[in-house]
Amino acid sequence: MLGHLPTGVAAVTSCSETGEPVGMTVGSFLSVSLSPPLVAFLPGKQSSTAAKILRHGRFCVNVLGAHQEPASRAFATAGDRKFDGLDWRPSPGGLPRLEDAVAWIECTVEAVHDAGDHDIVVGRVTCLDATGPSLPLVFFQGGYGRFAPLSLAAAGEPDLVEHLRLVDVARPVMEEVAGRNGVECLASATVGDEIVLLATAGTPAGGRTYSRVGQRLPHIPPLGTALVAWSEPATRAWIARAGDSLSSGRGENPQHLVDRVRERGWSVATWSDSLRKLETSVDETTLKGLTPHGRRAVRHLIGQLGSEHEPDDLHDPSRQYRIRSVSVPVFDACRQVVMQLTVDGLPPGAGQADVHRYVTQLQDAAERVSGALPGAGRAAPVPAGRKR
């Protein structure tokens, strides 16, 4: 029956009498006391690794992340090759500390209590840190999984299902655009108060080897301007969601961005250090899972974006631009924006003619998708700045 209780997973590490690293996987790590700071784990009495840990008198608890299932399996095996292929470094007290663990806690053995076929090893905390905040690894009914806070789970699922149906219409057009230009074409939409990446086609920029489909970003300025620029209520909600981040950012007035995108009919982002930091943070949450800490960090980084979003100096035909992406809206039969199509990973040094070539192809693609959507009985709407 206790298999119905999910448990966290930790690797307890120490050193043998000869100084070699030793470790074991435990699902019984728990907090005992705050004053004094005490923790505990419950190893089996027959564990030779536990015996080595107790003889050393000190141990380090590594709270494993959802991406560290291989490490958990390695420490659950017998033998002296548990650390093979694992990245680790000494803790301040010289104990093995695993890289990329959610947190580590260094302890001295305070007491050992008899508990049937197990011992209760109580440790006094001497040092700790949360170095790689990510979703923790969870063990449940014989298998591994990850914890997903309800507040960060997929929002508005019925709406998401409808958007995915729209993607079925857009996918052939996306693949055509991506194949013609050797870039990645993305489809994204507003779901609740987030931008959700619904689908991709083509070659990911930067040699990425994993899918970003399902990525969620807070839909606040300056991100996703093309998704709100043709609706005053959507624009007001978009600006209101930014809250205090507007005062800390270094970008333009969001209303000016909206006016600019509506006037020309498309959205653009150029490369910057701020944008690179944001994309790195979002990629890490894709691989490791989105924590409340990670969500706050992403929101802060969005607030640091500046003039790289919707620059107003794309009129110089002699200048080369470090374009990151261009996006155009897709309208439904009621003239509402239902998603945006984006060309991502443009080649460096794109000039004005290149930018407008991508924009023209994307706008043609968006019109074709709009015309193929359910209920499209009249011509797809043409945003300002776009001529048939």
N, C-alpha and C positions, 0 to 999 in steps of 0.2 A: 504493500500500500504506500510505503514511503517513496516509491518511484514516481508518484503523482506530485511530489514536491520538487519544483525546480531548484537547483543550487548553483551558486557561483563556482567558478573554477579558478584555482590558484596553484602556482608552482612554489613549493617551499624549498629553498636552496640553502646550502651551507658548504663546509669544507671537511674533507676527511682528515684523519690524523696525519696524513702525508701531504696535505695541502691541496689535494685534487678536488675539483668542484663536484658536489653531489646534489641531487634534487629529487623531488617526488611530487606527483600531482595529488591535490586534495580537493574534496568538495565539502569539507567540514570546517573551513576557516570562518571565524566569527569574532566580533568585537565583544570584549568582556567588561571593560571598565574605562571610563574617561579620566578618572582621578583616583589612583595613578593610571596612566595609559596602558591597558593590558589587552592582549588579543590571545586567541587560542586556535589550535588545530588538533584533530583527533586521528593520529596514525594507528594502524594495526600493530599489535604487540610483536608480530612476527616480521615486521618490516626491517630489513637490514639498513636501509637508507635512514629511517627514523633513528635507529641506534647510533649511526654516525653523527647525525644532527645533534642528538642529545649529548654525545661525548664531547662535541665541539663546544656546546653551550651557547651558541648564537645561531640565528637563522634569519633569512630574508624571505618575506612573503611577496611573490610577484602576482598581482591580480591580472589575469590574462584577458586580453581583448578578444572580440569575436573573430578577428583575423588570425588568432594564434592557436587554432585547433591542432596544427601539427606539433607545436611545442607541448601541448597538453598530452597528446598521445605519446610523445617521446619520453616524457617524465613518468608516464604510467607503465612503462616497460621495465623489465629487469636488465641488469648489466651495467657496464661502466662507460657506455658511449652515448649517454643521454644528451650531451651537449653538442654532439656532432651536427654541424650545419646550422646551429643557433647562434645568433648574435647576442653577446653579453659583455658586460664590463664589471669591474669590481665596484661594489657599493662603498660609501664612505668608510665602512668598517671592514672592507676587504672581502665581502661575500659576493657570490655571483648575482648580478642584477640583469634581468633580461631586457634587451632593447625592445621598445614599442609596447611594453606592458602598460596597462591602464594606470597602475600605481605600484609602488613598492614600499614595503614596511620592514625596517631592520629591527631586530629584537634580540634580547638576551633571554635565556630560559629562566623563568621565574619560579615555576613549580611544575611537577608532573603528578597527575592524579590517576589512580587506577579506575578504569571504567570497563569492566568485563574483558572482552577480547581486544579492547582498544585502550590507549592512554589519552588523557587530556593534557596536552602540553600548553602551558600558559607562558606567554612571552611578554616581557616589559618592552614597550616601544622606545627605541633610542633615536630613530631617525626615520623619516618617511617623505614621500613626494608623489605627486601625480604628474608624471612626465609626458604621458601620451594619452590625454583624455579621449576615449572612444567608447563605443558600446561594448559591454563586457560579454565574455563567453559564458554560456549557460548550459548546464547538463540537465536533461529531462528524459525520463523513461528510456534510458540507454542510448540517447543520441545527443549531439551538440546542437546548439542554436544560439540566437542572440536576443537580447532584450530590446524591445522597441517601446519607448514611452508613448502612452496614448496621445499625449499632446503633440507628438511629433509624427504620428502615424499618418497614412494617406488620408487627406482631407477631401470631403466632397466626392466620394466615390461614384455616386450616380452621374454627376457632371463629368467626371473623368471618363466614364464609360462612353458617354456621348461624344467626347472629344476623340476618343480612340476610334470611334466609327468614322469620324471625319478624316482621320489619318489614313484610313483604308482608301479613301478617295484621293488623298494627296500623294500617297507613296509613289505611284508610277511617275508622277511629275517630278517629285523630289529626286528619284533615281536618275531621271533624264538630265536634270540640272547638274547633279553631282558628277555624273559620268562625262558630260560635255566639258566640264571645267576642271576636273581632277581635284575637287574640293569636297567638303562635307556639307550636306544640306540638312538642316534641322527644322523640325516643326515643334512649336511650343505654344502654350496657351495659359491663360489665367484660370486657376482653379482655387476658389476661395480667395485668400490673400497671398497666394504664392504663384510663381511662374513654374510650370511643370514642363520638362522636356519630354515630349510624347513619342518622338521617333527621329531616327537619323538615317541618312543614306550617304554612301560614298566613303572616302578615306578620311579617318579622323585626323585632325590637325596635330602636329607635334609627335606623330608616331604612337599615339595612345593605343593601348592594347586591350582596353576594357570599355564596355558600353556606358554611356552617360544617360541612357534612357531611364526616366524616372527621377532624375535629379530635380530637386525642389529648391527654389530660391525665394526669399521674401520679395514680393512685388512692390518695391518702394523705389523712389527716384534714386539714380537715373535709369534703373533697369526697366526694360519692357515698355519704353515710351510708345512704340508702335501699337501696343495692345490697348492703349487708353486714349490716344490722340484724337480719335473720332467720336468720343463720347464725353460730354461735360461731366455727367455724374461719375463716370469711371475715373476721369482725371482728378476730380475733387477727392475721391476716396483714395486714389493713389498717392496724392500729396499728403493727405491727412495721416496715412499709415506711416509716413516717414518719421513723424513726431520730432523728437529731439535730435535725430541724426541730421536733419537739415541744417541746424545751427553749427554742427561740428564738421560738416563736410566742406569741401572747397570748390564745389561745382556751381553751376549757374542756377538761377531761379528755375525750379521745375516747370513752371508755366511757360517760360521762354523755350524750354526744350520741346514741350508739347506743340507750341506754335510753330516751331521750326520744322518738326517732323510732319505736321499736318500740311504745311505749306509745300514742302518738297515731295511728300508722299512716301518717304522711306526713312529708315533709321540707320545710324552708323556708329561703330565703336572703333577707336584706334588703340594701338598698343601703348601701355604705360606700366610702370612698376606697380602701381596700385592695382591695375587689372590683373597683372601676373600673380600678385599675392592673393587676390580674391579667387582666381581660378585654381591655384594650388590648394587653398583651403577647401574649396568645394570638392576638388578631386579627392582629397583626403577623407572627407566625410562620405564620399561615394564608396571608397574602399573599406572604411572602418565603421561607418554608421554615424548618424547625426545625433550628437548629444546636446543637451541644453547649453553647455559651454560652447560647443562648436557653432550652434545656431547664433549665439550672441556674437561670436567672433566674426561670422559671415556678415551679420547685419552691420557690425562696426566697419568692416572692410568696404561694404557697399557705400557707406557714408563717406568714405575717403576718396571715392572716385571723383575725378574732376573733369577737366575740359576734354578728356579723351572720349567722352560720350557726347554725341551730337555736336561735333565741332562745326563752326560756322565759316571755316576758311577753306572749303573744298572747291573753290571757284578758280584757283590758279592752275592753268593747264601745264605749266612748266614744273610744277612741284610734284615730288613723289611722296606718297602718304603711307604710313605704317598702319594700314587698315587691318583690323582684327576680324570684323564681320559687318555685313549689311543685312538688314531685315526689312520685310514689307508685310503689310497686313493682308489677311484673307477675310473677305466679307461674306456673310450669308445673305439670303434673299431679302432679309429685313434690314440690310445695310448695317449690321452689327459685326464688329470684329470678333471672329471666333477662334483665330489662331494667328501666328505669324510664321513666315518662312524665312529662314536665315541661311546665308552662305557663310561658312566659317572656315578659317584657315587660308585666307587669301595669300598669294605669294608676296614676299616682301618687295617694297619699292613700287607698289601699284600706283599708277598715275591716274589723272582725272578720267581719261578715256576708259581705263580698266574698271574703275569704280562704276561708271555709268553703264558699262557693258554688263556687269554683274547685276546692277539694279534693274536694267531693262529685262534681262532674262528672268529675274525673280518676279518682277511685276507681271510679266506675261504668264509665268507659272501660276501666280496667285489668282489671276483672272480665270485661268483654265480650271483651277480647283474650285473657285467660287461658282463658276458656271455649272460644275458637276455636282454641287451639293444638293441635298434634297430640298425641293421647293424652289429651286432657282428657275422660275418661270420668266424672269426678265433678265436683261443684261446685267452682268456683274457690275457693281458700282466702281467708279474710277476715282481714287483719291486725288486730292489736289496735287498739282505738280506732275501728274501723269497724263500723257496724251495717247490716245489710241493710234 
